[in-house]
Amino acid sequence: MKIFYLPFLCLLSTAAISQTKLSFSYDAAGNQVLRNIGTSNRKMAVNPVPAVDTIPGERFIAFPNPVTNKLFIQWAFDESPLQAITLHTLDGRLLYKQQVTSASGQTELPFSGYASGIYILTGIRADGKTNIIKIIRK
């Protein structure tokens, strides 16, 4: 009878510990912003997950996303100016490339000729660094 009770007690103790419930909260972009850990003998513990922010002094944004006709691109970099903007499909085909000559910090990209899907917008800077944004075409 002792042989029966010993494994049963071991399994019972691990079953009670391993049943901690986790729940997650997400923002509109699908990023995890909150992780809730639930325990059996107290309320849910809240542990906020810090959001990843952009590097200070750097800004490369594209809007609206998802896009229908025109994509507006804005940028500002403290260290190295933007040299070129490229648009690729997910399989790597180059669809658009524009050399940036103006210091205005903004441009428009016509999207009306592209099919619905996901595209990769890349900003290439003079120092070789790149900024990448996933663009969705409705």
C-alpha positions in Angstrom: 0.0 0.0 0.0 2.9 2.4 0.7 4.1 1.9 -2.9 0.7 3.2 -4.2 0.6 6.3 -2.0 4.1 7.6 -2.6 3.8 8.1 -6.4 0.3 9.4 -5.9 1.5 12.1 -3.5 4.3 13.1 -5.8 2.0 13.5 -8.7 -0.6 15.4 -6.7 1.9 18.0 -5.5 3.2 18.7 -9.0 -0.3 19.0 -10.4 -1.2 21.7 -8.0 1.9 23.8 -8.7 1.9 23.5 -12.5 -1.6 24.8 -13.1 -0.8 28.5 -12.9 -2.9 30.4 -15.4 -1.4 33.0 -17.7 -3.3 35.6 -19.7 -1.9 38.1 -22.1 -3.0 41.6 -23.3 -2.1 43.0 -26.7 -2.2 46.4 -28.3 -3.8 47.2 -31.6 -0.5 46.3 -33.5 -0.4 42.9 -31.9 2.4 43.6 -29.5 2.2 42.0 -26.0 1.8 44.8 -23.5 0.6 42.9 -20.3 1.1 39.5 -18.8 -1.2 38.4 -16.0 -0.2 35.5 -13.8 -3.0 33.9 -11.9 -2.5 31.8 -8.8 -5.0 29.6 -7.1 -4.9 31.3 -3.7 -4.8 35.0 -4.6 -5.9 37.5 -7.2 -4.2 37.9 -10.6 -0.7 39.4 -10.3 -0.1 42.0 -13.0 3.4 42.3 -14.5 3.5 45.1 -17.2 5.8 44.3 -20.2 7.7 47.4 -21.2 7.2 48.5 -24.8 10.1 48.7 -27.2 10.5 52.4 -28.2 12.3 53.8 -31.1 15.9 55.0 -30.8 16.0 58.6 -29.7 16.9 60.9 -32.6 15.6 58.5 -35.2 12.2 58.5 -36.9 11.1 56.5 -39.9 7.3 56.2 -40.2 4.8 55.3 -43.0 1.1 56.0 -42.9 -1.7 55.0 -43.4 -1.0 51.3 -42.8 -2.9 49.4 -44.2 -2.6 51.6 -47.3 -5.1 51.9 -50.2 -3.8 54.5 -52.8 -0.9 56.6 -51.4 1.7 55.8 -48.7 3.1 58.8 -46.9 6.7 58.4 -45.6 8.3 60.7 -43.0 11.8 60.5 -41.6 14.2 62.3 -39.3 17.7 61.1 -38.3 20.2 63.0 -36.2 23.3 61.1 -37.2 23.1 60.0 -40.9 20.7 61.2 -43.6 18.4 58.9 -45.6 19.8 57.9 -49.0 17.2 55.7 -50.6 13.8 54.2 -50.0 13.0 50.7 -51.4 9.8 48.6 -51.6 10.0 44.8 -51.8 7.6 42.0 -51.9 7.9 39.3 -49.2 9.7 37.0 -51.7 12.4 39.7 -52.2 11.4 41.3 -55.6 12.3 45.0 -55.8 9.2 46.9 -56.8 10.2 50.5 -56.1 13.4 52.4 -55.4 13.8 56.1 -54.9 17.0 58.0 -54.2 16.4 60.6 -51.6 17.9 64.0 -52.6 15.7 66.4 -50.7 16.1 67.3 -47.1 12.4 67.7 -46.6 12.0 64.5 -44.6 8.9 63.3 -46.4 7.7 61.7 -49.6 4.7 60.0 -51.1 4.7 56.5 -52.7 1.9 55.6 -55.0 0.4 52.3 -54.1 -2.6 52.1 -56.5 -0.7 49.9 -59.0 0.2 47.2 -56.4 -1.9 44.1 -55.6 -3.3 43.4 -52.1 -0.7 41.9 -49.8 2.2 42.5 -47.5 5.2 44.6 -48.6 8.5 45.6 -47.0 9.5 49.3 -47.0 13.2 49.9 -46.3 14.9 53.2 -45.6 18.6 53.0 -46.4 20.8 55.6 -44.6 24.2 57.0 -45.7 26.0 55.0 -42.9 24.6 51.7 -44.1 22.0 51.3 -41.4 18.4 50.4 -42.5 15.0 51.0 -41.1 12.3 48.5 -42.1 8.5 48.7 -41.9 6.0 46.1 -42.9 3.3 47.6 -45.1 -0.1 46.1 -45.7 -2.0 46.9 -49.0 -5.8 46.5 -48.8 
